[in-house]
Amino acid sequence: MKNIEALKSLYKLLSPCELCPLDCRVKRLKKEVGVCNSGLLMKISNALLYKGEEPPLTYKNGSGAIFFSNCSLKCVYCQNYQFSQLRVGKIISVKELASIILDLERKGAANINFITATHYAPQAMASLQLARVNGLKIPAVWNTVGYEKKEVIELLNEFIDIYLPDLRYVNNEDGVKFSFVENYFDITLEALKLMVKSKPIKFDTLGRLKQGVIVRYLVFPNKLDDLKIALKVLKENFDDEIFISVMTQYVPVYKARNYEELGRSLTKEEITEVKKIVKVAKIKHGWVQYG
């Protein structure tokens, strides 16, 4: 079976670790800890029905969100810094996570939403596979910062139905300055191309998204020109093959106030301008989020 072979290949990337573009190559099977602060065992912060995702993902009861602890990026403004950067969470086994996944489905989740799980991709997909063997029917979402290796995306394609990547920056320099990773834009754009090629948009008979790509772009204060560039890049590369979610709810948390350009929320005037920019861009499939 292709998914079993894909799972084996993911586990081969775990130690020495080559799961993300950082390629830190630590031996996680020997209890070494990677740049992402992760070892062999999965750690999650929470798992719940979550209605804060985009409309095609939440449907009536919400997305079955699983928030994974730790992260490959070190974003200075991370809204989830307590568990992405400060390691808050609990260790969980593959079997335990599979049970949680099935419980989320029983509670009415529209999908299973793996939030920032790249550093646990083998273990997370093993849990998903076990849940499917035990009857899971709903789609799986890969909710990612976008900084992904094409090799890993090709393997995830055997398990994942919907990709929900960020496009954080429209240049590589900001990736270094604010997230401490090299070549963010170049790597993420290539990953997006593979996601879109692999998962064209499909809905089920109830109007729930069952396959496709939703790209998120978080608008930073003083950076509306970057939004224009992002929409242009997405339009030129993908046209109407994706959904675009433009987010205006940025707030300066964690270390953001140490950076002058990130030290405040968007003004009402900036949010009004965001709406104008999105309208001019003629985005067919998408939204502007306000909170």
N, C-alpha and C positions, 0 to 999 in steps of 0.2 A: 504494500500500500504506500502511495506517495507521501501521505502525511506522516507515516511512521519513519520513512527515510528522511523526511524533512526535519523531524524531531531529533533524530540521531545527529543530523548535521548541525543543528542548533546547539546541541550539547557539546559537540566537538569545538565549537567557538567559545565555550565557557572557560576553558582552562588549557593553555594560556588564553586569557580573555581577549577576544576580538569581536565582541558583539556590537560595539559602537565605533564611530570613526576615530575615537581617541586611541584605540588599539594599545591599551596599557599592558596587555599580555601578562597580567598577574595570574598565578596559579590558584584559582579559586577553589579547585578541588582539594588543595592542600591548605585551605583556610587563609590564604592571602586575600587582602582586601584591595579592591580596585580604586581608581580615581573617583569612581561614583560612590565610594564608601560602602560598597556591597561585597559580601563574601559569597558563600555557596547557597545559603538558605534565603528564601524569599522573606521579605518583610512588607506588611501592608499597614496603612494607617486606618483605613475604614472601608466598609463595603455597604452600599445602601442604594435604595431607589432614589434617583437624582433627577430633578426636573429642570436643572439649570443648563442643560445642553440645548443644542439647536432643535427647532421644532420637529424635523423628520426623525430625530433620534429619541425624543421623549415620549411621543404619542400620548396615551392617557395617563399611565402610571409612572413614567419616568424611565430613564436608562439605568441599567444595573451596573452602577459605578463601583469600580474597585480602585482605590487610591494606593499606589505603591510607594513605599518609602525610598528615599535616596534618588539621585539623578546624576547623569553624566555632565550636564551643564551646571554652572554655578551662577545662575542669573541673579544679579544684585537686587532685582525688583520682584523676585518670585513671590507670588501671592500664596503659595503653599509651602513657604520656607520651613515651617515647623517640621514637616515630614520629608520634604525634598532635600533640605540642606542640614537640618538639625537632627535628623535620623529618628524622629519620633515614629513609633509603630511597634508592631508585634511580629515575631517570627511565625511563619505559617508553612505547613507542609503542602505538597502537591495534592494529596488526598483531601486535606482540610479545605483548600481553596476550591477544589472540584465540588465539594459539598456546598460551599457558599454560593457558587455559581448556580447550582441547581435550585437552591433556596431562593435566589433572586428571580429566577424564572417562575417559580411557583407563586411568588408575590406579585407577578404581573409585569416584570421588566420587559421593555421592548427589545432589549439587546443586552449583551454583556460587554461592558466598557472597560478595557484595560488602560488605565491612566498612568502614563509615564512608566512603562514596564520594560523598556528596551534592555536594561541591565539584568532583567530576570526573564528574558524571552524564552529560554528553554523550559524553565520550570512553569512559567505561566501557560505556555502552549501545551505542556504535558497535562496541566490541570484542565484546560479546555478540552483536550482530547478525551480525558477520562470522563468529563461531564457529558460529552457527546455520546460516548459509549453507553452511558447510563441514561440517555434519553433527551439530552438538551436539544432544542429545536431552533431557538432564536439566534439571530446573527451575532457575530463578534466584532467589536470596534477596537481599533488600535489608535489610541488617543496619545499623540506623540509631539514632542518639541520639534519634530521634523528633521533633526540631525541624525540621519539613519544611513547605514551602509546598504547599498543596492543588493549585496549578497544576502543580507538578513531579510530585506523586504521580499526577495524571491522565495525565501523559505517560509516567511510569514504568510505569503499568499495561499499556502495550502490550508491555513486555518482561519485567516481573517477575511471578513466580508466587507467591512467599511473602514476606511482610513480617515482619521480626524487629525491631520498634522497642522502644526503652526508654521507660519512663515514669519519668523521673529524679526528678521532684518533684511534689508535690500542691498547690503554690502557686507564684505567680510570683516571690515574694521570694527563695526559695532559688535559683531560676535566676539571678537577678542576683548573689547573694552568692557562689555556688560555681561558676558557669559563665559569668558575665558576659554574659548575654543577657536581653533583655526578653521578658516575656509567654510564658515557656517553657510553663507548664501550659496556658494557653488555646490556644496555637498547636498544641501536641502533641496535645491532645485532639481538636481538629478534624481533624488529620491522621489520627489513629487511626480516626475515624469513617469517613473516606473509604476508608482501607485495608480496613476490615472490610466495608464495603458492596461494594467492588470484588472482593474475593477470599475468598469463602466457603470453609470447610474442605473439602478433598477429599484422599483417599488413593489411591495406585495399588494394583494387585493384590498387590504385595509388602509392603504396609503402610508404604510411605514417603510422607511428606507431599508432595503435589505442588502444593497450593495452600492458602492460608490465612494467618492472622495469629497470631503468638506475641508476646505483650507481656511484656517483662522489667521486673521491679522490683527494684532493688538496695536492700537494707535497710541503713540507716546506723545506727551506734550512737546510743543515746538517742532514736531516732525511730520506735519501734514504733507509736506512734499514727498516724504518717504511712502506715505499711503498712496499717492498718485503713482509713484514708481511701482509699488507692489501690485496695484490693480492693473497697470499696463503690462507688467511681466506675466501675471496670471492670465490676462486676456489674450496676450500674444501666444502664449504657450499652450493654453488649454481651452480658450474660448468658452463655450457653454458646456464643456464636459465635466465641470466640477461645480460644487456649491462654494460660495465665498461668504464667510462670516466675519464682518468687520466689527471689532470690539472697542467700545469707547469707555469701558469701566475701569481703566487703569487708575490705581492709587499707589502712592509712594510708600511701600512697606519694605521691611528687611533693611538692606543697605542703600536703598535708592536715594535717600536724602543726602548721601555723601557725594552725589553726582548732581551738579547744578541743573543739567538738562532733564533730569528725571525726578526732580524734587517736588513736584506738584501734580495734582490731577488735571484733567482737561477742563478748560473753561467752557461755559455755555456757548460762547462764540465759536470755539474750536469744534464742539460737537455739531453745531449748525453747519459749519463748513464741511465737516466729514460727510454729512448727509448730501450736501451739494456735490462733493467730489464723487461719491458713489453713484449718484444720479447721472452725472456727466459721463461716467465710465460705462454706463448702460449694461450693468451686470444683470443677466437674465435670471440666474439662480443665486439668491443670496439674501442676507439680512444685515442690518446694523443693530448691534446689541448695545443696550444702555445700562444694564445693571445685572 
